[in-house]
Amino acid sequence: MTQEDFNAGVATFQVKFDAPPAVKMADIKKEVGKYKVDKVAMKLTGKAVEKDKAWSIGNVALTGDMTSKLAELKGKPVIVAGAMTEDDKGKQSLALTSVEELKKK
């Protein structure tokens, strides 16, 4: 966090979910009240599924240039991360910023 962020009252909070959150973006924004929600970052683990040339994990659509990496790892458990968005009907999508194979320890 920079001094300008501090002076402007900017902070980053992280919340960890064990599964994609069932709450709507509007509920998140309502919960944080007067604070501005810049973006909601999400990290998911699972097997990405391709249907009709679109990728998803569970009910979350996976978008962006990184989907080509999903094709390379097809059928393998992956860890994906990115910024979550939501349409007016509540359908969530994740604009991917990283994709990696889940390695078992």
OpenMM code with the backbone's topology and positions (N, CA, C; nanometers):
from openmm import Vec3, app, unit

residues = "MET THR GLN GLU ASP PHE ASN ALA GLY VAL ALA THR PHE GLN VAL LYS PHE ASP ALA PRO PRO ALA VAL LYS MET ALA ASP ILE LYS LYS GLU VAL GLY LYS TYR LYS VAL ASP LYS VAL ALA MET LYS LEU THR GLY LYS ALA VAL GLU LYS ASP LYS ALA TRP SER ILE GLY ASN VAL ALA LEU THR GLY ASP MET THR SER LYS LEU ALA GLU LEU LYS GLY LYS PRO VAL ILE VAL ALA GLY ALA MET THR GLU ASP ASP LYS GLY LYS GLN SER LEU ALA LEU THR SER VAL GLU GLU LEU LYS LYS LYS".split()
positions = [
    Vec3(0.0846, -0.1160, 0.0000),
    Vec3(0.0000, 0.0000, 0.0000),
    Vec3(0.0899, 0.1233, 0.0000),
    Vec3(0.0598, 0.2172, -0.0883),
    Vec3(0.1388, 0.3389, -0.0973),
    Vec3(0.0861, 0.4429, 0.0009),
    Vec3(0.1625, 0.5497, 0.0204),
    Vec3(0.1183, 0.6581, 0.1086),
    Vec3(-0.0087, 0.7216, 0.0546),
    Vec3(-0.0198, 0.7338, -0.0806),
    Vec3(-0.1408, 0.7918, -0.1393),
    Vec3(-0.2623, 0.7044, -0.1124),
    Vec3(-0.2433, 0.5706, -0.1208),
    Vec3(-0.3530, 0.4793, -0.0892),
    Vec3(-0.3953, 0.4971, 0.0554),
    Vec3(-0.2962, 0.5077, 0.1451),
    Vec3(-0.3259, 0.5246, 0.2862),
    Vec3(-0.4038, 0.6539, 0.3099),
    Vec3(-0.3579, 0.7625, 0.2483),
    Vec3(-0.4252, 0.8908, 0.2652),
    Vec3(-0.5653, 0.8889, 0.2065),
    Vec3(-0.5854, 0.8115, 0.0994),
    Vec3(-0.7166, 0.8045, 0.0356),
    Vec3(-0.8071, 0.7033, 0.1052),
    Vec3(-0.7557, 0.6326, 0.2040),
    Vec3(-0.8353, 0.5340, 0.2748),
    Vec3(-0.8529, 0.4051, 0.1949),
    Vec3(-0.7555, 0.3719, 0.1115),
    Vec3(-0.7631, 0.2508, 0.0306),
    Vec3(-0.7002, 0.1360, 0.1074),
    Vec3(-0.7680, 0.0231, 0.1087),
    Vec3(-0.7145, -0.0960, 0.1733),
    Vec3(-0.7606, -0.2181, 0.0961),
    Vec3(-0.6867, -0.3250, 0.1088),
    Vec3(-0.7233, -0.4504, 0.0443),
    Vec3(-0.7533, -0.5533, 0.1521),
    Vec3(-0.8677, -0.6166, 0.1396),
    Vec3(-0.9067, -0.7208, 0.2325),
    Vec3(-0.9241, -0.8501, 0.1547),
    Vec3(-0.8787, -0.9598, 0.2110),
    Vec3(-0.8941, -1.0886, 0.1457),
    Vec3(-0.9796, -1.1785, 0.2337),
    Vec3(-1.0712, -1.2485, 0.1694),
    Vec3(-1.1554, -1.3453, 0.2375),
    Vec3(-1.1390, -1.4764, 0.1647),
    Vec3(-1.1157, -1.5842, 0.2370),
    Vec3(-1.0952, -1.7144, 0.1752),
    Vec3(-1.2241, -1.7960, 0.1856),
    Vec3(-1.2671, -1.8499, 0.0718),
    Vec3(-1.3826, -1.9376, 0.0664),
    Vec3(-1.3342, -2.0775, 0.0301),
    Vec3(-1.3999, -2.1807, 0.0830),
    Vec3(-1.3657, -2.3178, 0.0470),
    Vec3(-1.4348, -2.3603, -0.0816),
    Vec3(-1.5286, -2.2812, -0.1278),
    Vec3(-1.6013, -2.3069, -0.2521),
    Vec3(-1.6414, -2.1716, -0.3087),
    Vec3(-1.6824, -2.1664, -0.4346),
    Vec3(-1.7264, -2.0376, -0.4890),
    Vec3(-1.8364, -1.9782, -0.4010),
    Vec3(-1.8271, -1.8510, -0.3688),
    Vec3(-1.9282, -1.7920, -0.2811),
    Vec3(-2.0655, -1.7936, -0.3472),
    Vec3(-2.1658, -1.8297, -0.2696),
    Vec3(-2.3024, -1.8355, -0.3206),
    Vec3(-2.3686, -1.6975, -0.3167),
    Vec3(-2.2995, -1.6003, -0.2576),
    Vec3(-2.3575, -1.4662, -0.2458),
    Vec3(-2.3405, -1.3881, -0.3748),
    Vec3(-2.4264, -1.2941, -0.3956),
    Vec3(-2.4216, -1.2064, -0.5125),
    Vec3(-2.3264, -1.0904, -0.4830),
    Vec3(-2.2730, -1.0313, -0.5905),
    Vec3(-2.1851, -0.9145, -0.5752),
    Vec3(-2.2581, -0.8032, -0.4996),
    Vec3(-2.3869, -0.7865, -0.5272),
    Vec3(-2.4640, -0.6820, -0.4588),
    Vec3(-2.4651, -0.7052, -0.3077),
    Vec3(-2.4702, -0.8322, -0.2653),
    Vec3(-2.4672, -0.8642, -0.1225),
    Vec3(-2.3318, -0.8309, -0.0614),
    Vec3(-2.2248, -0.8566, -0.1376),
    Vec3(-2.0908, -0.8227, -0.0894),
    Vec3(-2.0801, -0.6713, -0.0721),
    Vec3(-2.1254, -0.5972, -0.1723),
    Vec3(-2.1187, -0.4513, -0.1655),
    Vec3(-2.2034, -0.3970, -0.0520),
    Vec3(-2.3187, -0.4584, -0.0279),
    Vec3(-2.4062, -0.4158, 0.0817),
    Vec3(-2.3387, -0.4414, 0.2164),
    Vec3(-2.2721, -0.5551, 0.2279),
    Vec3(-2.2081, -0.5938, 0.3528),
    Vec3(-2.0937, -0.5005, 0.3906),
    Vec3(-2.0177, -0.4540, 0.2915),
    Vec3(-1.9046, -0.3674, 0.3231),
    Vec3(-1.9467, -0.2229, 0.3418),
    Vec3(-2.0737, -0.1941, 0.3189),
    Vec3(-2.1294, -0.0631, 0.3499),
    Vec3(-2.0653, 0.0516, 0.2770),
    Vec3(-2.0068, 0.1443, 0.3517),
    Vec3(-1.9541, 0.2674, 0.2926),
    Vec3(-1.8257, 0.2459, 0.2133),
    Vec3(-1.7633, 0.1299, 0.2262),
    Vec3(-1.6398, 0.1042, 0.1540),
    Vec3(-1.6686, 0.0718, 0.0080),
    Vec3(-1.5803, 0.1158, -0.0787),
    Vec3(-1.5941, 0.0902, -0.2219),
    Vec3(-1.5295, -0.0432, -0.2552),
    Vec3(-1.6036, -0.1282, -0.3253),
    Vec3(-1.5484, -0.2559, -0.3697),
    Vec3(-1.4912, -0.2344, -0.5089),
    Vec3(-1.3583, -0.2427, -0.5190),
    Vec3(-1.2912, -0.2228, -0.6466),
    Vec3(-1.3018, -0.3483, -0.7317),
    Vec3(-1.2709, -0.4625, -0.6716),
    Vec3(-1.2850, -0.5898, -0.7416),
    Vec3(-1.2904, -0.7000, -0.6374),
    Vec3(-1.3425, -0.8115, -0.6797),
    Vec3(-1.3461, -0.9293, -0.5946),
    Vec3(-1.2580, -1.0337, -0.6616),
    Vec3(-1.1494, -1.0694, -0.5960),
    Vec3(-1.0579, -1.1699, -0.6497),
    Vec3(-1.1011, -1.3057, -0.5977),
    Vec3(-1.0866, -1.4056, -0.6833),
    Vec3(-1.1263, -1.5395, -0.6434),
    Vec3(-1.0216, -1.6388, -0.6928),
    Vec3(-1.0015, -1.7426, -0.6120),
    Vec3(-0.9112, -1.8510, -0.6475),
    Vec3(-0.9913, -1.9799, -0.6316),
    Vec3(-0.9964, -2.0600, -0.7381),
    Vec3(-1.0725, -2.1837, -0.7373),
    Vec3(-0.9821, -2.3020, -0.7666),
    Vec3(-1.0169, -2.4159, -0.7109),
    Vec3(-0.9476, -2.5391, -0.7407),
    Vec3(-1.0508, -2.6402, -0.7890),
    Vec3(-1.0208, -2.7090, -0.8956),
    Vec3(-1.1109, -2.8113, -0.9471),
    Vec3(-1.0735, -2.8488, -1.0890),
    Vec3(-1.1589, -2.9294, -1.1507),
    Vec3(-1.1375, -2.9666, -1.2904),
    Vec3(-1.2213, -2.8740, -1.3768),
    Vec3(-1.1554, -2.8054, -1.4674),
    Vec3(-1.2255, -2.7162, -1.5598),
    Vec3(-1.2932, -2.8014, -1.6669),
    Vec3(-1.4151, -2.7620, -1.7008),
    Vec3(-1.4943, -2.8352, -1.7989),
    Vec3(-1.5214, -2.7435, -1.9173),
    Vec3(-1.5071, -2.7970, -2.0374),
    Vec3(-1.5370, -2.7205, -2.1584),
    Vec3(-1.6700, -2.7680, -2.2148),
    Vec3(-1.7601, -2.6724, -2.2374),
    Vec3(-1.8903, -2.7030, -2.2967),
    Vec3(-1.9257, -2.5885, -2.3904),
    Vec3(-1.9553, -2.6217, -2.5149),
    Vec3(-1.9887, -2.5212, -2.6164),
    Vec3(-1.8808, -2.4141, -2.6286),
    Vec3(-1.7546, -2.4573, -2.6262),
    Vec3(-1.6369, -2.3702, -2.6398),
    Vec3(-1.6226, -2.2693, -2.5257),
    Vec3(-1.6855, -2.2988, -2.4113),
    Vec3(-1.6738, -2.2133, -2.2933),
    Vec3(-1.6271, -2.2996, -2.1760),
    Vec3(-1.5370, -2.2458, -2.0957),
    Vec3(-1.4810, -2.3171, -1.9819),
    Vec3(-1.5491, -2.2751, -1.8527),
    Vec3(-1.5580, -2.3688, -1.7575),
    Vec3(-1.6148, -2.3365, -1.6266),
    Vec3(-1.5628, -2.4335, -1.5218),
    Vec3(-1.5702, -2.3909, -1.3991),
    Vec3(-1.5528, -2.4774, -1.2822),
    Vec3(-1.6781, -2.4550, -1.1995),
    Vec3(-1.7546, -2.5602, -1.1819),
    Vec3(-1.8830, -2.5465, -1.1141),
    Vec3(-1.9723, -2.4537, -1.1940),
    Vec3(-2.0308, -2.3557, -1.1277),
    Vec3(-2.1185, -2.2583, -1.1931),
    Vec3(-2.0452, -2.1310, -1.2346),
    Vec3(-1.9132, -2.1284, -1.2197),
    Vec3(-1.8342, -2.0088, -1.2498),
    Vec3(-1.7721, -2.0223, -1.3887),
    Vec3(-1.8070, -1.9305, -1.4780),
    Vec3(-1.7495, -1.9288, -1.6127),
    Vec3(-1.6072, -1.8756, -1.6055),
    Vec3(-1.5173, -1.9351, -1.6834),
    Vec3(-1.3766, -1.8924, -1.6869),
    Vec3(-1.3513, -1.8227, -1.8195),
    Vec3(-1.2978, -1.7005, -1.8139),
    Vec3(-1.2817, -1.6197, -1.9346),
    Vec3(-1.1392, -1.5659, -1.9464),
    Vec3(-1.1087, -1.5116, -2.0640),
    Vec3(-0.9803, -1.4454, -2.0861),
    Vec3(-0.8841, -1.5301, -2.1668),
    Vec3(-0.7681, -1.4722, -2.1943),
    Vec3(-0.6659, -1.5367, -2.2759),
    Vec3(-0.6080, -1.6622, -2.2111),
    Vec3(-0.6161, -1.6714, -2.0807),
    Vec3(-0.5579, -1.7855, -2.0098),
    Vec3(-0.6376, -1.9148, -2.0294),
    Vec3(-0.7533, -1.9079, -2.0940),
    Vec3(-0.8314, -2.0305, -2.1154),
    Vec3(-0.7575, -2.1287, -2.2050),
    Vec3(-0.6648, -2.0804, -2.2880),
    Vec3(-0.5857, -2.1717, -2.3710),
    Vec3(-0.5019, -2.2649, -2.2837),
    Vec3(-0.4594, -2.2174, -2.1691),
    Vec3(-0.3839, -2.3000, -2.0743),
    Vec3(-0.4732, -2.4104, -2.0180),
    Vec3(-0.6039, -2.3822, -2.0034),
    Vec3(-0.6967, -2.4842, -1.9556),
    Vec3(-0.7049, -2.6000, -2.0542),
    Vec3(-0.7015, -2.5668, -2.1832),
    Vec3(-0.7056, -2.6710, -2.2864),
    Vec3(-0.5843, -2.7624, -2.2748),
    Vec3(-0.4690, -2.7062, -2.2428),
    Vec3(-0.3471, -2.7850, -2.2264),
    Vec3(-0.3570, -2.8798, -2.1068),
    Vec3(-0.4292, -2.8374, -2.0033),
    Vec3(-0.4409, -2.9143, -1.8793),
    Vec3(-0.5753, -2.9867, -1.8685),
    Vec3(-0.6435, -3.0029, -1.9788),
    Vec3(-0.7771, -3.0619, -1.9806),
    Vec3(-0.7801, -3.1958, -1.9061),
    Vec3(-0.8777, -3.2109, -1.8172),
    Vec3(-0.8941, -3.3336, -1.7406),
    Vec3(-0.8138, -3.3395, -1.6127),
    Vec3(-0.7243, -3.2434, -1.5908),
    Vec3(-0.6413, -3.2413, -1.4709),
    Vec3(-0.6956, -3.1377, -1.3726),
    Vec3(-0.6806, -3.1626, -1.2421),
    Vec3(-0.7198, -3.0613, -1.1442),
    Vec3(-0.6319, -2.9376, -1.1582),
    Vec3(-0.6922, -2.8217, -1.1546),
    Vec3(-0.6188, -2.6967, -1.1709),
    Vec3(-0.6529, -2.5987, -1.0590),
    Vec3(-0.5652, -2.5022, -1.0437),
    Vec3(-0.5896, -2.3878, -0.9561),
    Vec3(-0.5973, -2.2672, -1.0480),
    Vec3(-0.7095, -2.1962, -1.0436),
    Vec3(-0.7268, -2.0766, -1.1260),
    Vec3(-0.7525, -1.9575, -1.0347),
    Vec3(-0.7090, -1.8411, -1.0787),
    Vec3(-0.7311, -1.7190, -1.0016),
    Vec3(-0.7634, -1.6064, -1.0981),
    Vec3(-0.8353, -1.5072, -1.0472),
    Vec3(-0.8691, -1.3914, -1.1292),
    Vec3(-0.9684, -1.3023, -1.0595),
    Vec3(-1.0227, -1.2086, -1.1358),
    Vec3(-1.1204, -1.1137, -1.0837),
    Vec3(-1.2602, -1.1618, -1.1187),
    Vec3(-1.3454, -1.1713, -1.0181),
    Vec3(-1.4815, -1.2177, -1.0375),
    Vec3(-1.5714, -1.1019, -1.0816),
    Vec3(-1.6567, -1.1304, -1.1777),
    Vec3(-1.7604, -1.0356, -1.2177),
    Vec3(-1.8925, -1.1105, -1.2160),
    Vec3(-1.9991, -1.0347, -1.2259),
    Vec3(-2.1315, -1.0951, -1.2189),
    Vec3(-2.2255, -1.0171, -1.3089),
    Vec3(-2.3064, -1.0892, -1.3876),
    Vec3(-2.4030, -1.0194, -1.4721),
    Vec3(-2.5279, -0.9869, -1.3905),
    Vec3(-2.6241, -0.9199, -1.4533),
    Vec3(-2.7433, -0.8755, -1.3798),
    Vec3(-2.8335, -0.9913, -1.3364),
    Vec3(-2.8105, -1.1115, -1.3883),
    Vec3(-2.8872, -1.2288, -1.3473),
    Vec3(-2.8153, -1.3083, -1.2383),
    Vec3(-2.6964, -1.2641, -1.1985),
    Vec3(-2.6221, -1.3290, -1.0923),
    Vec3(-2.5239, -1.4351, -1.1384),
    Vec3(-2.5070, -1.4523, -1.2699),
    Vec3(-2.4109, -1.5510, -1.3211),
    Vec3(-2.2704, -1.4969, -1.3025),
    Vec3(-2.1861, -1.5749, -1.2351),
    Vec3(-2.0505, -1.5325, -1.2036),
    Vec3(-1.9525, -1.5798, -1.3098),
    Vec3(-1.8549, -1.4946, -1.3378),
    Vec3(-1.7457, -1.5338, -1.4267),
    Vec3(-1.6147, -1.4869, -1.3648),
    Vec3(-1.5087, -1.5561, -1.4018),
    Vec3(-1.3769, -1.5268, -1.3484),
    Vec3(-1.2837, -1.4944, -1.4635),
    Vec3(-1.2366, -1.3692, -1.4692),
    Vec3(-1.1393, -1.3268, -1.5705),
    Vec3(-1.0028, -1.3755, -1.5225),
    Vec3(-0.9524, -1.4795, -1.5840),
    Vec3(-0.8335, -1.5488, -1.5358),
    Vec3(-0.7065, -1.4638, -1.5423),
    Vec3(-0.6301, -1.4698, -1.4339),
    Vec3(-0.4977, -1.4085, -1.4309),
    Vec3(-0.3905, -1.5145, -1.4119),
    Vec3(-0.4313, -1.6335, -1.3644),
    Vec3(-0.3359, -1.7432, -1.3531),
    Vec3(-0.4075, -1.8774, -1.3603),
    Vec3(-0.3370, -1.9735, -1.4185),
    Vec3(-0.3848, -2.1114, -1.4300),
    Vec3(-0.2644, -2.2010, -1.4050),
    Vec3(-0.2774, -2.2951, -1.3126),
    Vec3(-0.1690, -2.3903, -1.2892),
    Vec3(-0.2263, -2.5251, -1.2501),
    Vec3(-0.1516, -2.6284, -1.2807),
    Vec3(-0.1945, -2.7636, -1.2455),
    Vec3(-0.1799, -2.7831, -1.0950),
    Vec3(-0.2789, -2.8471, -1.0355),
    Vec3(-0.2728, -2.8790, -0.8925),
    Vec3(-0.1811, -2.9977, -0.8733),
    Vec3(-0.0763, -2.9779, -0.7993),
    Vec3(0.0209, -3.0847, -0.7725),
    Vec3(-0.0103, -3.1460, -0.6378),
    Vec3(-0.0240, -3.2766, -0.6337),
    Vec3(-0.0493, -3.3453, -0.5060),
    Vec3(0.0805, -3.3581, -0.4294),
    Vec3(0.0716, -3.3381, -0.3000),
    Vec3(0.1907, -3.3431, -0.2145),
    Vec3(0.2050, -3.4799, -0.1529),
] * unit.nanometer
topology = app.Topology()
chain = topology.addChain("A")
for resn in residues:
    res = topology.addResidue(resn, chain)
    for name in ("N", "CA", "C"):
        topology.addAtom(name, app.Element.getBySymbol(name[0]), res)
